[in-house]
Amino acid sequence: MTFKQKIHQYYSRMVEDRIDAFRDMISALTEDSKSDAKGSAGDKHETALSMMHLEQEKFNTKLREVLDQKAVLDKIDASINAKTIALGSLVKANGIFLYVSLALPKINIEGVNVIALSPQSPLGNKLMGNSVGFTFEINGTKYLIESVE
């Protein structure tokens, strides 16, 4: 397995774990609201149910966002090495590894820090369509693309 494939697999697993966590939270709230419905009556009961419903809607929204992230990651074939930077490229610029995919947390694979960034981000936007040797500047920092996988 290549370094890029390990990165992709790690991020895919991270997103899957978040999906599972949100589904667990939603089902726990659903169970709580069912058991609470059998319990008390009155205004406090209605307020508690409303709060659970709002919380459930919030988790459903976050779940949809993470499912959208999964859909983007699922479209990426980490075994492809393109010469020009596109979605799924692993770019080394100024000694920093950048995985062009989604805005996700920084990770460490094999002792190497990797930053996942969206193609829509300012840095991602500058990278897209370029190749090794391309230089550019963002916020006063000059970047040189050293490698593309």
C-alpha positions in Angstrom: 0.0 0.0 0.0 1.4 3.4 -1.0 1.8 6.3 1.4 -1.1 8.1 -0.4 -3.4 5.1 -0.1 -2.6 4.9 3.7 -3.6 8.5 4.0 -6.8 8.0 2.1 -7.7 4.9 4.1 -7.0 6.7 7.4 -9.3 9.6 6.4 -12.0 7.2 5.1 -11.9 5.4 8.4 -12.1 8.7 10.3 -15.2 9.7 8.4 -16.8 6.3 8.8 -16.2 6.5 12.6 -17.9 9.9 12.7 -20.9 8.5 10.7 -21.2 5.6 13.2 -21.0 8.1 16.2 -23.7 10.3 14.8 -25.9 7.3 14.0 -25.4 6.1 17.6 -26.3 9.5 19.1 -29.4 9.7 16.9 -30.6 6.2 17.8 -29.9 6.9 21.5 -32.1 10.1 21.4 -34.8 8.2 19.6 -34.8 5.5 22.3 -34.8 8.2 25.0 -37.8 10.0 23.5 -39.7 6.7 23.2 -39.1 5.8 26.9 -39.8 9.4 27.9 -43.1 9.4 26.0 -44.3 6.5 28.3 -43.3 8.4 31.4 -44.6 11.8 32.6 -47.1 14.2 31.1 -47.4 18.0 31.1 -45.4 21.0 30.0 -42.0 19.7 31.3 -42.5 16.5 29.3 -43.3 18.5 26.1 -40.3 20.7 26.6 -38.0 17.7 27.1 -39.4 16.0 23.9 -38.9 19.3 22.0 -35.3 19.6 23.2 -34.6 16.0 22.2 -36.2 16.6 18.8 -34.0 19.7 18.2 -30.9 17.8 19.2 -31.9 14.9 16.9 -32.3 17.4 14.0 -28.9 18.9 14.7 -27.3 15.4 14.7 -29.1 14.5 11.5 -27.7 17.7 9.8 -24.2 16.8 10.9 -24.7 13.2 9.8 -25.7 14.5 6.3 -22.5 16.6 6.2 -20.3 13.7 7.1 -22.2 11.4 4.6 -21.4 14.1 1.9 -17.7 14.0 3.0 -17.8 10.2 2.6 -19.2 10.5 -0.9 -16.3 12.8 -1.9 -13.8 10.4 -0.4 -15.4 7.4 -2.1 -15.0 9.2 -5.5 -11.2 9.4 -5.0 -9.0 6.6 -6.4 -5.9 6.8 -4.3 -4.0 4.4 -6.6 -3.9 7.0 -9.4 -0.9 9.3 -9.6 -1.6 12.3 -11.8 1.1 14.7 -13.1 -1.2 17.7 -12.5 -2.9 18.3 -9.2 -6.6 17.2 -8.9 -9.0 15.9 -6.3 -7.1 13.1 -4.5 -3.6 14.4 -5.2 -0.9 14.2 -2.5 1.2 17.3 -2.9 4.5 18.1 -1.2 5.0 21.9 -1.1 7.7 23.5 1.1 8.2 20.2 2.9 4.5 20.0 3.8 2.3 17.1 2.7 -1.1 18.3 1.5 -3.9 15.8 0.6 -6.3 17.6 -1.8 -9.7 16.1 -0.8 -11.7 17.7 2.0 -11.1 20.0 4.9 -10.3 17.4 7.6 -8.1 17.4 10.7 -4.3 17.1 10.3 -3.0 13.6 10.8 0.3 11.8 11.3 1.1 8.8 9.1 4.5 7.0 9.5 5.8 10.1 11.4 4.8 12.5 8.7 2.2 15.2 9.2 -0.4 15.4 6.5 -2.9 18.2 6.0 -6.2 17.5 4.2 -7.5 20.5 2.4 -10.5 21.2 0.1 -9.9 22.2 -3.5 -12.2 25.2 -2.8 -9.8 26.5 0.0 -7.5 29.3 -1.0 -4.5 27.0 -0.9 -6.3 24.1 -2.6 -7.6 26.5 -5.3 -4.0 27.7 -6.1 -2.8 24.1 -6.3 -5.5 22.7 -8.6 -4.3 22.0 -12.2 -0.6 22.8 -11.5 2.4 20.4 -11.3 5.9 20.0 -9.9 8.0 23.2 -10.0 5.0 25.6 -9.9 5.5 28.5 -7.4 2.9 30.7 -5.9 2.3 33.0 -2.9 -0.5 33.0 -0.3 -0.5 35.5 2.6 3.1 36.5 2.0 4.3 32.9 2.0 5.9 31.6 -1.2 5.2 27.9 -2.0 7.0 25.6 -4.4 5.4 22.3 -5.4 8.1 19.6 -4.9 6.1 16.5 -5.7 2.7 15.3 -6.8 1.3 11.8 -6.3 
